[in-house]
Amino acid sequence: MVTALLAGPAPLPEPAPAELPLDANERAAVGVFVRAGLVETQEADGLRARREPWGAYRAVS
């Protein structure tokens, strides 16, 4: 699940420390969703990445 897509179309306030601008790969993925008609352009414009606490997880080998 792309948690960045949970953001609404309204302009977002200043980002909280856990929110970041989308990186190049995330912007490309959102662009695919927009071109496919799954996300509205105005909604995509306000999307932010969310930092998740990965300390509770470990790699599985």
TORLUMVO-711339 format. One record per residue (C-alpha): residue number from 0; residue in three letters; chain; x, y, z. Coordinates in steps of 0.05 Angstrom, whole numbers. Each point is the difference from the previous one (the first is absolute). Example, Ala and Ser with C-alpha at 12.3 -4.5 7.8 and 13.67 -1.06 7.14 Angstrom:
REM residues 2
+-----+------+-----+--------+--------+--------+
! seq ! type ! mol !      u !      v !      w !
+-----+------+-----+--------+--------+--------+
!   0 !  Ala !   A !    246 !    -90 !    156 !
!   1 !  Ser !   A !     27 !     69 !    -13 !
+-----+------+-----+--------+--------+--------+
END
This chain:
REM residues 61
+-----+------+-----+--------+--------+--------+
! seq ! type ! mol !      u !      v !      w !
+-----+------+-----+--------+--------+--------+
!   0 !  Met !   A !      0 !      0 !      0 !
!   1 !  Val !   A !     25 !     69 !    -17 !
!   2 !  Thr !   A !    -15 !     38 !     63 !
!   3 !  Ala !   A !     14 !     67 !    -34 !
!   4 !  Leu !   A !    -66 !     -8 !    -37 !
!   5 !  Leu !   A !    -38 !      9 !     65 !
!   6 !  Ala !   A !      9 !     76 !     -5 !
!   7 !  Gly !   A !    -61 !     40 !    -20 !
!   8 !  Pro !   A !     -5 !     51 !    -56 !
!   9 !  Ala !   A !     -1 !     60 !     47 !
!  10 !  Pro !   A !     66 !     38 !      8 !
!  11 !  Leu !   A !     42 !    -30 !     55 !
!  12 !  Pro !   A !     28 !     41 !     57 !
!  13 !  Glu !   A !     74 !      3 !     13 !
!  14 !  Pro !   A !     25 !    -72 !      2 !
!  15 !  Ala !   A !      8 !    -35 !     66 !
!  16 !  Pro !   A !     70 !    -29 !     13 !
!  17 !  Ala !   A !    -26 !    -68 !    -23 !
!  18 !  Glu !   A !    -25 !     28 !    -67 !
!  19 !  Leu !   A !     48 !     10 !    -58 !
!  20 !  Pro !   A !     -6 !     21 !    -72 !
!  21 !  Leu !   A !     -6 !    -58 !    -49 !
!  22 !  Asp !   A !     66 !    -24 !    -29 !
!  23 !  Ala !   A !     10 !    -11 !    -75 !
!  24 !  Asn !   A !    -24 !    -72 !      1 !
!  25 !  Glu !   A !    -62 !     17 !     40 !
!  26 !  Arg !   A !    -16 !     58 !    -47 !
!  27 !  Ala !   A !      7 !    -47 !    -59 !
!  28 !  Ala !   A !    -47 !    -51 !     33 !
!  29 !  Val !   A !    -52 !     53 !     15 !
!  30 !  Gly !   A !      6 !     23 !    -73 !
!  31 !  Val !   A !    -18 !    -70 !    -22 !
!  32 !  Phe !   A !    -62 !      1 !     45 !
!  33 !  Val !   A !    -20 !     68 !    -27 !
!  34 !  Arg !   A !      8 !    -21 !    -73 !
!  35 !  Ala !   A !    -41 !    -63 !     15 !
!  36 !  Gly !   A !    -56 !     43 !     29 !
!  37 !  Leu !   A !      7 !    -30 !     70 !
!  38 !  Val !   A !     20 !     66 !     32 !
!  39 !  Glu !   A !    -23 !     70 !    -18 !
!  40 !  Thr !   A !     54 !     50 !    -19 !
!  41 !  Gln !   A !    -20 !     50 !     54 !
!  42 !  Glu !   A !      3 !    -56 !     53 !
!  43 !  Ala !   A !     69 !    -22 !    -24 !
!  44 !  Asp !   A !     27 !     71 !      6 !
!  45 !  Gly !   A !     -9 !     -1 !     76 !
!  46 !  Leu !   A !     29 !    -69 !     14 !
!  47 !  Arg !   A !     55 !     -9 !     51 !
!  48 !  Ala !   A !     42 !    -60 !     21 !
!  49 !  Arg !   A !     -8 !    -25 !     71 !
!  50 !  Arg !   A !     60 !    -24 !     39 !
!  51 !  Glu !   A !    -16 !    -66 !     35 !
!  52 !  Pro !   A !     36 !    -25 !     62 !
!  53 !  Trp !   A !     39 !    -60 !    -28 !
!  54 !  Gly !   A !     38 !    -13 !     66 !
!  55 !  Ala !   A !    -52 !    -52 !     20 !
!  56 !  Tyr !   A !     14 !    -42 !    -63 !
!  57 !  Arg !   A !     58 !    -43 !    -19 !
!  58 !  Ala !   A !     23 !    -33 !    -64 !
!  59 !  Val !   A !    -22 !    -72 !    -14 !
!  60 !  Ser !   A !     52 !    -45 !    -32 !
+-----+------+-----+--------+--------+--------+
END
